[in-house]
Amino acid sequence: MTFRLPGLEVRAVSADPLLRAAVHDLLESHNRAPGAPLAVTDRLDCVLEVVDALPPVIPSSATFFYHDGRLRVSAAGSILVVEVDGLCVSVADLDRWRMQVYALRDWARETWTLQHFGILPLVLEFLRLRGLYPIHAAALERDGQALLLPALPGGGKTTLAISLVRAGLRLLSDDSPLLCYREGKSAVLGFPEDINVCRDGIGFFNELSCLADRASDERGKVAFSIEQVFPGSLTASASPCLLVFPRVAHQPTSLLQPIGSTDAFHALLEHSLPPLNRRLATAHFATVLDAVASCSCYRLDTGQDPNEAAQLLVALLAERGSSVHNATLATVPAPRIGAQLVRPVGQDEPIS
């Protein structure tokens, strides 16, 4: 199976039908994504295997740098290892552009966990080598301008994103948009995946009534393709314009409050994981900084109706887009600190 991601081709091999289905469902949407694909200069070989016992693959010299519940991440040189207790262990060789996923036979049916902890984190690490930096956010577009909605799980970003699509915006990503530079400017690239909506969220939208009888994943969420419900709702790229941090406030109506760019920058860093490579980490830092400098920044306390919150954001995006369009030539653009550290997508050599 071969999948074309932004600037990267992933060739996945597995003898197990469950693992083949997991990686297919995770990455196949990229083959159908709108817009011209970015030039592919690197190929990632991904081998997935079902095992009866997880192999001891962590190098003795490895340093643990992240541990959260069942998830542990360690590294030794160019080797990156992601472990999920009782489920899988994944190994990436960043120099050889190769990754190996081992999944325990008894738990290979935990599809979402395997996809988003065993496969996706390592794929994203290889995208970072291409100068593409993921953030945990929803991202939507209108008239070439991007609205970014970073939020922790339970923050309501998926429900809000669906409301915004209903209001006429197009979706870049529900979970992992990519920050980068294109033609010397800060940009947001789409990273299409199926939408995972909770049962409560389905009730807000008549269009999702078809999901009522669909099976939930291990988190109690239901996956669906946004294009199947709202045809033509995906897009490929946009310029960052609005940065809004939503949170569920359990109040009657929604409230938007502006925040400073410094607070927004620190908050956005919390929604992205810098790469291991020191130079890439510097470039990642600069890319996030420049994206924030391009945006007006807000916090959003969402009320009881996500469609009402969406209308607030639609109006704000229209106002922001109009002000950008009418800016005079004398306006001094925000500095793009550190842009020279990132190789433009399409060149031949990865950063090492």
C-alpha positions, 0 to 999 in steps of 0.5 A, spaced: 500 500 500 502 506 498 500 513 500 502 520 498 502 525 504 504 532 503 511 531 500 512 524 503 510 517 500 509 512 505 509 505 503 506 500 508 507 492 508 503 488 513 501 480 512 495 482 517 489 484 515 487 488 521 493 492 521 493 493 513 486 496 514 488 500 520 494 503 516 489 504 510 483 507 514 488 512 517 492 514 511 488 513 505 484 520 505 491 523 503 491 519 496 484 523 495 486 530 498 484 536 494 489 540 491 496 538 487 500 534 491 507 537 494 513 534 490 515 527 493 522 527 495 522 522 500 519 515 501 518 512 508 518 504 508 513 502 514 512 495 516 507 492 521 507 486 524 502 482 529 506 478 534 505 474 541 510 478 545 512 485 544 520 485 542 525 488 546 527 493 541 529 499 546 536 501 545 540 500 551 543 507 550 536 510 549 533 516 553 526 517 555 523 523 554 516 523 555 511 518 559 504 519 560 500 513 562 500 507 558 505 511 553 512 512 553 517 515 548 525 514 548 530 516 543 537 514 541 541 517 536 536 517 530 532 511 533 525 513 536 521 508 540 514 509 542 511 504 546 503 503 548 503 498 554 499 492 553 498 494 545 504 495 541 511 498 540 513 502 534 521 504 532 523 509 527 530 510 524 530 517 522 536 516 518 534 510 514 527 513 513 524 506 515 519 504 521 517 498 524 510 497 528 509 491 532 502 490 535 500 484 540 495 479 537 490 480 542 489 487 542 490 488 534 483 490 534 484 497 538 484 500 531 484 508 533 489 507 539 494 503 534 493 508 529 494 514 533 499 512 538 503 506 534 503 509 527 501 516 526 506 519 531 512 516 527 509 518 521 509 525 523 516 525 526 518 524 518 514 530 516 518 534 521 524 532 517 520 535 511 519 542 514 512 540 516 510 541 523 503 538 526 499 541 531 493 538 535 488 543 533 482 543 528 483 548 522 478 551 517 479 555 511 475 561 507 477 565 502 484 563 503 485 564 510 485 559 516 482 559 522 486 554 527 482 551 533 487 548 538 484 544 544 485 539 549 481 532 548 474 534 550 475 542 548 469 541 543 474 543 537 471 537 533 463 539 534 465 546 533 469 544 526 463 540 524 459 547 525 463 551 521 463 546 515 456 547 516 456 554 516 460 554 509 468 553 511 472 548 508 476 543 513 484 543 513 484 538 518 480 536 524 486 534 528 493 535 525 494 541 521 501 542 518 505 549 519 510 550 514 513 555 509 510 556 502 513 561 497 517 564 503 510 565 507 507 562 513 502 557 511 497 551 514 497 545 510 491 540 510 492 533 514 485 529 512 483 524 517 476 521 518 472 525 523 471 522 530 465 525 534 462 523 540 455 521 541 453 527 544 456 531 538 452 527 533 445 530 536 447 537 534 447 535 527 441 533 523 446 531 517 449 526 522 443 522 524 446 516 519 451 515 524 446 513 530 447 506 529 454 506 527 459 502 532 463 506 536 471 505 537 474 504 544 473 511 546 466 511 545 467 515 538 464 514 531 468 516 525 466 518 519 468 522 512 467 529 512 466 529 504 461 523 505 456 528 509 458 535 506 461 534 499 466 539 497 468 541 504 476 539 504 481 544 502 489 543 501 492 549 504 491 556 507 494 562 510 494 563 518 489 568 520 485 567 526 488 563 532 482 561 537 483 557 543 476 554 545 474 551 551 467 548 554 464 553 558 457 550 560 454 557 559 448 559 555 452 563 550 459 563 547 464 569 549 470 571 545 475 574 548 482 577 545 488 574 548 496 577 547 500 574 542 505 572 547 500 568 551 497 565 544 504 563 543 505 559 549 499 556 549 500 553 542 506 550 543 503 546 548 499 543 542 505 541 539 511 536 540 517 539 538 522 534 534 528 531 537 533 533 532 536 540 535 536 544 529 529 541 527 526 543 534 529 551 533 525 551 526 519 548 529 519 554 534 520 559 529 515 556 525 510 556 530 512 563 532 511 566 525 504 563 525 502 566 531 505 573 528 500 572 522 494 571 527 489 575 531 488 571 537 482 569 542 479 565 547 472 562 546 468 560 551 463 555 548 455 556 550 450 550 549 449 551 541 456 550 537 452 553 531 452 559 535 459 559 537 461 558 529 457 564 527 461 568 532 467 565 528 465 566 521 463 573 523 470 574 526 474 571 520 470 575 515 472 581 519 479 579 519 479 577 512 477 584 510 482 588 514 487 584 511 485 585 504 484 592 505 491 593 508 495 599 505 502 597 502 505 601 508 503 596 513 509 593 515 509 585 515 510 581 522 517 579 522 518 571 520 523 569 525 528 563 523 524 562 517 531 561 513 532 554 518 526 551 514 528 547 508 522 549 503 518 543 501 520 540 494 527 541 495 531 534 495 535 533 501 532 532 508 534 536 514 539 532 518 
